[in-house]
Amino acid sequence: MTAAPDAVARETALEGISARGVGVRLGGRTIVDGVDLDAAPGTLTAIVGPNGSGKTTLLRALAGLVDFSGRVTVGGRDVRELAPAERARRVAYLPQASELRAMLSVRQVVALGRYAQRPGLFASSRSDEQAVLAALARVRAPELLEQVFPRLSGGQKRLVLLARALASGARTLLLDEPTASLDVKHSLELFALLAELARDGYTLVVVLHDLDDVERHAARALLLDAGRTQSWGPPVEAAFGAAAERTYGVTLVPRGRLGFRLPSAHDGAAAAAGPTPEATP
């Protein structure tokens, strides 16, 4: 007997995702080769590496979207043993770019996530509508509700796809370069939202390119090259050590970039008070 959706929600409230010896071959080529990974609830785990290193393919394998060798479990359950609807209630995959071209409203796109809770049912219920509104509010984009999805900006589409994932009830979110092409303000806002989700117990596995973002926001990092693990652990070790220099073919400069943050209430109070006098020796 299939568990009721609310029962699954309770069961999956705190579940992580693990990979053991995961390998993927596509077109006769090995893209991912024997990768291990553990992502715990309440944390953001980053997957990093050069272009073509297998990051997206690994993420899709974790979601059960490509054939793979090895084992992937969510909350101790093998993803290959889960029916599609149940897997969607546990794991949500957010691609870097959406291929959805149909002229659907944002309301309709987010409602697609409710399939995981109501497989085979096409008429939405009051609870479905509430879930759609709550998900858009959670990503701070309720004003997009009646807009047409294909006409949105890239950043807006990512928020809507994240809302769709939240509406599904999945507690493990796999995100492929969610901040790609975002300006610094919107990137910081998205990371603030991801940190909020982590505090609420979500398991987040995120493909990232910017190593500064990895250092600031990730609890652990997996460094890939040619589909193989080069290092794994805290970001300061995995993404900024000798393995990273060797993988990228660069010399890493500590604190080599400017840092940014979102403005706070303290900033507003300081601005209202006027410039701070220069300190005197």
Contacts in CASP RR format, 6 or more apart in sequence:
PFRMAT RR
TARGET T0000
AUTHOR 0000-0000-0000
METHOD contacts of the structure
MODEL  1
MTAAPDAVARETALEGISARGVGVRLGGRTIVDGVDLDAAPGTLTAIVGP
NGSGKTTLLRALAGLVDFSGRVTVGGRDVRELAPAERARRVAYLPQASEL
RAMLSVRQVVALGRYAQRPGLFASSRSDEQAVLAALARVRAPELLEQVFP
RLSGGQKRLVLLARALASGARTLLLDEPTASLDVKHSLELFALLAELARD
GYTLVVVLHDLDDVERHAARALLLDAGRTQSWGPPVEAAFGAAAERTYGV
TLVPRGRLGFRLPSAHDGAAAAAGPTPEATP
2 83 0 8 1.000
2 86 0 8 1.000
3 11 0 8 1.000
3 86 0 8 1.000
5 89 0 8 1.000
5 116 0 8 1.000
5 117 0 8 1.000
5 118 0 8 1.000
8 86 0 8 1.000
8 89 0 8 1.000
8 90 0 8 1.000
9 89 0 8 1.000
9 169 0 8 1.000
12 74 0 8 1.000
12 75 0 8 1.000
12 89 0 8 1.000
12 90 0 8 1.000
12 169 0 8 1.000
12 170 0 8 1.000
12 171 0 8 1.000
12 172 0 8 1.000
13 171 0 8 1.000
13 201 0 8 1.000
14 41 0 8 1.000
14 171 0 8 1.000
14 201 0 8 1.000
15 41 0 8 1.000
15 74 0 8 1.000
15 75 0 8 1.000
15 76 0 8 1.000
15 90 0 8 1.000
15 171 0 8 1.000
15 172 0 8 1.000
15 203 0 8 1.000
16 38 0 8 1.000
16 39 0 8 1.000
16 40 0 8 1.000
16 41 0 8 1.000
16 74 0 8 1.000
16 75 0 8 1.000
16 172 0 8 1.000
16 203 0 8 1.000
17 37 0 8 1.000
17 38 0 8 1.000
17 39 0 8 1.000
17 62 0 8 1.000
17 72 0 8 1.000
17 73 0 8 1.000
17 74 0 8 1.000
17 75 0 8 1.000
17 91 0 8 1.000
17 172 0 8 1.000
17 203 0 8 1.000
17 205 0 8 1.000
18 37 0 8 1.000
18 38 0 8 1.000
18 39 0 8 1.000
18 72 0 8 1.000
18 73 0 8 1.000
18 76 0 8 1.000
19 35 0 8 1.000
19 36 0 8 1.000
19 37 0 8 1.000
19 38 0 8 1.000
19 58 0 8 1.000
19 61 0 8 1.000
19 62 0 8 1.000
19 70 0 8 1.000
19 71 0 8 1.000
19 72 0 8 1.000
20 36 0 8 1.000
20 70 0 8 1.000
20 71 0 8 1.000
20 72 0 8 1.000
21 34 0 8 1.000
21 35 0 8 1.000
21 36 0 8 1.000
21 69 0 8 1.000
21 70 0 8 1.000
21 71 0 8 1.000
22 32 0 8 1.000
22 34 0 8 1.000
22 35 0 8 1.000
22 36 0 8 1.000
22 37 0 8 1.000
22 58 0 8 1.000
22 61 0 8 1.000
22 62 0 8 1.000
22 68 0 8 1.000
22 69 0 8 1.000
22 70 0 8 1.000
22 71 0 8 1.000
22 72 0 8 1.000
23 30 0 8 1.000
23 31 0 8 1.000
23 32 0 8 1.000
23 33 0 8 1.000
23 34 0 8 1.000
23 35 0 8 1.000
23 61 0 8 1.000
23 68 0 8 1.000
23 69 0 8 1.000
23 70 0 8 1.000
24 30 0 8 1.000
24 31 0 8 1.000
24 32 0 8 1.000
24 57 0 8 1.000
24 58 0 8 1.000
24 61 0 8 1.000
24 66 0 8 1.000
24 67 0 8 1.000
24 68 0 8 1.000
24 69 0 8 1.000
25 31 0 8 1.000
26 57 0 8 1.000
26 66 0 8 1.000
30 227 0 8 1.000
31 54 0 8 1.000
31 57 0 8 1.000
31 227 0 8 1.000
32 54 0 8 1.000
32 57 0 8 1.000
32 58 0 8 1.000
32 61 0 8 1.000
32 68 0 8 1.000
32 224 0 8 1.000
32 227 0 8 1.000
33 226 0 8 1.000
33 227 0 8 1.000
33 228 0 8 1.000
34 69 0 8 1.000
34 70 0 8 1.000
34 228 0 8 1.000
34 229 0 8 1.000
35 58 0 8 1.000
35 222 0 8 1.000
35 224 0 8 1.000
35 227 0 8 1.000
35 228 0 8 1.000
35 229 0 8 1.000
36 229 0 8 1.000
36 232 0 8 1.000
37 45 0 8 1.000
37 47 0 8 1.000
37 58 0 8 1.000
37 62 0 8 1.000
37 205 0 8 1.000
37 222 0 8 1.000
37 232 0 8 1.000
38 45 0 8 1.000
38 220 0 8 1.000
39 45 0 8 1.000
39 172 0 8 1.000
39 203 0 8 1.000
39 204 0 8 1.000
39 205 0 8 1.000
39 220 0 8 1.000
40 203 0 8 1.000
40 219 0 8 1.000
41 171 0 8 1.000
41 201 0 8 1.000
41 202 0 8 1.000
41 203 0 8 1.000
42 198 0 8 1.000
42 199 0 8 1.000
42 200 0 8 1.000
42 201 0 8 1.000
42 202 0 8 1.000
42 203 0 8 1.000
42 204 0 8 1.000
43 198 0 8 1.000
43 203 0 8 1.000
43 204 0 8 1.000
43 219 0 8 1.000
43 220 0 8 1.000
44 194 0 8 1.000
44 195 0 8 1.000
44 198 0 8 1.000
44 204 0 8 1.000
44 205 0 8 1.000
44 206 0 8 1.000
44 217 0 8 1.000
44 218 0 8 1.000
44 219 0 8 1.000
45 203 0 8 1.000
45 204 0 8 1.000
45 205 0 8 1.000
45 206 0 8 1.000
45 218 0 8 1.000
45 219 0 8 1.000
45 220 0 8 1.000
45 221 0 8 1.000
45 222 0 8 1.000
46 206 0 8 1.000
46 207 0 8 1.000
46 208 0 8 1.000
46 213 0 8 1.000
46 214 0 8 1.000
46 217 0 8 1.000
46 218 0 8 1.000
46 220 0 8 1.000
46 221 0 8 1.000
46 222 0 8 1.000
46 235 0 8 1.000
46 239 0 8 1.000
47 55 0 8 1.000
47 58 0 8 1.000
47 59 0 8 1.000
47 205 0 8 1.000
47 206 0 8 1.000
47 207 0 8 1.000
47 208 0 8 1.000
47 221 0 8 1.000
47 222 0 8 1.000
47 224 0 8 1.000
48 55 0 8 1.000
48 207 0 8 1.000
48 208 0 8 1.000
48 209 0 8 1.000
48 211 0 8 1.000
48 214 0 8 1.000
48 221 0 8 1.000
48 222 0 8 1.000
48 223 0 8 1.000
48 224 0 8 1.000
48 238 0 8 1.000
48 239 0 8 1.000
49 55 0 8 1.000
49 209 0 8 1.000
49 223 0 8 1.000
49 224 0 8 1.000
49 225 0 8 1.000
49 247 0 8 1.000
49 248 0 8 1.000
50 225 0 8 1.000
50 247 0 8 1.000
50 248 0 8 1.000
53 224 0 8 1.000
53 225 0 8 1.000
53 226 0 8 1.000
53 227 0 8 1.000
54 224 0 8 1.000
54 227 0 8 1.000
55 176 0 8 1.000
55 207 0 8 1.000
55 224 0 8 1.000
56 96 0 8 1.000
56 176 0 8 1.000
56 207 0 8 1.000
57 66 0 8 1.000
58 224 0 8 1.000
58 227 0 8 1.000
59 93 0 8 1.000
59 174 0 8 1.000
59 176 0 8 1.000
59 205 0 8 1.000
59 207 0 8 1.000
60 66 0 8 1.000
60 93 0 8 1.000
61 68 0 8 1.000
61 72 0 8 1.000
62 72 0 8 1.000
62 79 0 8 1.000
62 91 0 8 1.000
62 174 0 8 1.000
62 205 0 8 1.000
63 79 0 8 1.000
63 91 0 8 1.000
63 92 0 8 1.000
63 93 0 8 1.000
63 174 0 8 1.000
64 72 0 8 1.000
64 79 0 8 1.000
64 80 0 8 1.000
64 87 0 8 1.000
64 91 0 8 1.000
65 93 0 8 1.000
71 78 0 8 1.000
72 78 0 8 1.000
72 79 0 8 1.000
72 80 0 8 1.000
73 79 0 8 1.000
74 82 0 8 1.000
74 87 0 8 1.000
74 90 0 8 1.000
74 91 0 8 1.000
74 172 0 8 1.000
75 90 0 8 1.000
77 90 0 8 1.000
79 87 0 8 1.000
79 91 0 8 1.000
82 90 0 8 1.000
84 119 0 8 1.000
85 115 0 8 1.000
85 116 0 8 1.000
85 119 0 8 1.000
88 113 0 8 1.000
88 115 0 8 1.000
88 116 0 8 1.000
88 168 0 8 1.000
88 170 0 8 1.000
89 116 0 8 1.000
89 117 0 8 1.000
89 168 0 8 1.000
89 169 0 8 1.000
89 170 0 8 1.000
90 170 0 8 1.000
90 171 0 8 1.000
90 172 0 8 1.000
91 170 0 8 1.000
91 172 0 8 1.000
91 173 0 8 1.000
91 174 0 8 1.000
92 164 0 8 1.000
92 165 0 8 1.000
92 166 0 8 1.000
92 168 0 8 1.000
92 169 0 8 1.000
92 170 0 8 1.000
92 172 0 8 1.000
92 173 0 8 1.000
92 174 0 8 1.000
93 165 0 8 1.000
93 174 0 8 1.000
93 176 0 8 1.000
94 158 0 8 1.000
94 161 0 8 1.000
94 162 0 8 1.000
94 165 0 8 1.000
94 173 0 8 1.000
94 174 0 8 1.000
94 175 0 8 1.000
94 176 0 8 1.000
94 178 0 8 1.000
95 161 0 8 1.000
95 176 0 8 1.000
96 176 0 8 1.000
96 177 0 8 1.000
96 178 0 8 1.000
96 180 0 8 1.000
96 207 0 8 1.000
97 154 0 8 1.000
97 157 0 8 1.000
98 149 0 8 1.000
98 157 0 8 1.000
98 161 0 8 1.000
100 109 0 8 1.000
100 149 0 8 1.000
100 150 0 8 1.000
101 150 0 8 1.000
102 149 0 8 1.000
102 150 0 8 1.000
103 148 0 8 1.000
103 149 0 8 1.000
103 150 0 8 1.000
104 148 0 8 1.000
104 149 0 8 1.000
105 145 0 8 1.000
105 146 0 8 1.000
105 147 0 8 1.000
105 148 0 8 1.000
105 149 0 8 1.000
106 136 0 8 1.000
106 141 0 8 1.000
106 144 0 8 1.000
106 145 0 8 1.000
106 146 0 8 1.000
106 147 0 8 1.000
106 148 0 8 1.000
106 149 0 8 1.000
106 152 0 8 1.000
106 160 0 8 1.000
107 132 0 8 1.000
107 145 0 8 1.000
107 146 0 8 1.000
108 149 0 8 1.000
109 149 0 8 1.000
109 160 0 8 1.000
109 161 0 8 1.000
109 164 0 8 1.000
110 132 0 8 1.000
110 135 0 8 1.000
110 136 0 8 1.000
110 160 0 8 1.000
110 163 0 8 1.000
110 164 0 8 1.000
110 167 0 8 1.000
111 124 0 8 1.000
111 128 0 8 1.000
111 132 0 8 1.000
111 167 0 8 1.000
112 164 0 8 1.000
113 164 0 8 1.000
113 165 0 8 1.000
113 167 0 8 1.000
113 168 0 8 1.000
114 124 0 8 1.000
114 128 0 8 1.000
114 131 0 8 1.000
114 132 0 8 1.000
114 167 0 8 1.000
114 168 0 8 1.000
115 168 0 8 1.000
116 168 0 8 1.000
116 169 0 8 1.000
116 170 0 8 1.000
117 128 0 8 1.000
117 131 0 8 1.000
117 168 0 8 1.000
117 169 0 8 1.000
118 124 0 8 1.000
118 125 0 8 1.000
118 128 0 8 1.000
131 167 0 8 1.000
131 169 0 8 1.000
132 163 0 8 1.000
132 167 0 8 1.000
133 142 0 8 1.000
133 145 0 8 1.000
134 166 0 8 1.000
134 167 0 8 1.000
135 163 0 8 1.000
135 164 0 8 1.000
135 166 0 8 1.000
135 167 0 8 1.000
136 142 0 8 1.000
136 144 0 8 1.000
136 145 0 8 1.000
136 160 0 8 1.000
136 163 0 8 1.000
138 163 0 8 1.000
138 166 0 8 1.000
138 193 0 8 1.000
139 159 0 8 1.000
139 160 0 8 1.000
139 162 0 8 1.000
139 163 0 8 1.000
139 166 0 8 1.000
139 193 0 8 1.000
140 159 0 8 1.000
140 189 0 8 1.000
140 193 0 8 1.000
141 156 0 8 1.000
141 159 0 8 1.000
141 160 0 8 1.000
141 163 0 8 1.000
144 152 0 8 1.000
144 156 0 8 1.000
144 159 0 8 1.000
144 160 0 8 1.000
149 157 0 8 1.000
149 160 0 8 1.000
152 160 0 8 1.000
154 181 0 8 1.000
155 181 0 8 1.000
155 182 0 8 1.000
155 186 0 8 1.000
158 178 0 8 1.000
158 182 0 8 1.000
158 190 0 8 1.000
159 190 0 8 1.000
162 173 0 8 1.000
162 175 0 8 1.000
162 178 0 8 1.000
162 193 0 8 1.000
165 173 0 8 1.000
171 201 0 8 1.000
171 202 0 8 1.000
171 203 0 8 1.000
172 202 0 8 1.000
172 203 0 8 1.000
172 205 0 8 1.000
173 197 0 8 1.000
173 202 0 8 1.000
173 203 0 8 1.000
173 204 0 8 1.000
173 205 0 8 1.000
174 205 0 8 1.000
174 206 0 8 1.000
175 194 0 8 1.000
175 204 0 8 1.000
175 205 0 8 1.000
175 206 0 8 1.000
175 207 0 8 1.000
176 207 0 8 1.000
177 207 0 8 1.000
177 208 0 8 1.000
177 209 0 8 1.000
178 190 0 8 1.000
178 194 0 8 1.000
178 206 0 8 1.000
179 186 0 8 1.000
179 187 0 8 1.000
179 190 0 8 1.000
179 191 0 8 1.000
179 208 0 8 1.000
179 210 0 8 1.000
179 213 0 8 1.000
180 209 0 8 1.000
182 190 0 8 1.000
184 260 0 8 1.000
185 262 0 8 1.000
187 213 0 8 1.000
188 260 0 8 1.000
188 261 0 8 1.000
188 262 0 8 1.000
189 262 0 8 1.000
191 213 0 8 1.000
191 216 0 8 1.000
191 217 0 8 1.000
192 262 0 8 1.000
194 204 0 8 1.000
194 206 0 8 1.000
194 217 0 8 1.000
195 217 0 8 1.000
197 204 0 8 1.000
198 204 0 8 1.000
206 218 0 8 1.000
208 214 0 8 1.000
208 218 0 8 1.000
211 235 0 8 1.000
211 239 0 8 1.000
211 240 0 8 1.000
211 244 0 8 1.000
211 252 0 8 1.000
212 257 0 8 1.000
212 259 0 8 1.000
214 221 0 8 1.000
214 235 0 8 1.000
214 239 0 8 1.000
215 235 0 8 1.000
215 236 0 8 1.000
215 239 0 8 1.000
215 240 0 8 1.000
218 235 0 8 1.000
219 234 0 8 1.000
220 232 0 8 1.000
220 233 0 8 1.000
220 234 0 8 1.000
220 235 0 8 1.000
220 238 0 8 1.000
221 231 0 8 1.000
221 232 0 8 1.000
221 233 0 8 1.000
221 234 0 8 1.000
221 235 0 8 1.000
221 238 0 8 1.000
221 239 0 8 1.000
222 229 0 8 1.000
222 231 0 8 1.000
222 232 0 8 1.000
222 233 0 8 1.000
222 238 0 8 1.000
223 229 0 8 1.000
223 230 0 8 1.000
223 231 0 8 1.000
223 232 0 8 1.000
223 238 0 8 1.000
223 239 0 8 1.000
223 243 0 8 1.000
223 244 0 8 1.000
223 247 0 8 1.000
224 230 0 8 1.000
225 247 0 8 1.000
230 243 0 8 1.000
230 244 0 8 1.000
230 246 0 8 1.000
230 247 0 8 1.000
231 237 0 8 1.000
231 238 0 8 1.000
231 239 0 8 1.000
231 241 0 8 1.000
231 243 0 8 1.000
231 244 0 8 1.000
232 238 0 8 1.000
238 244 0 8 1.000
240 252 0 8 1.000
240 254 0 8 1.000
241 252 0 8 1.000
244 252 0 8 1.000
245 251 0 8 1.000
245 252 0 8 1.000
270 276 0 8 1.000
END
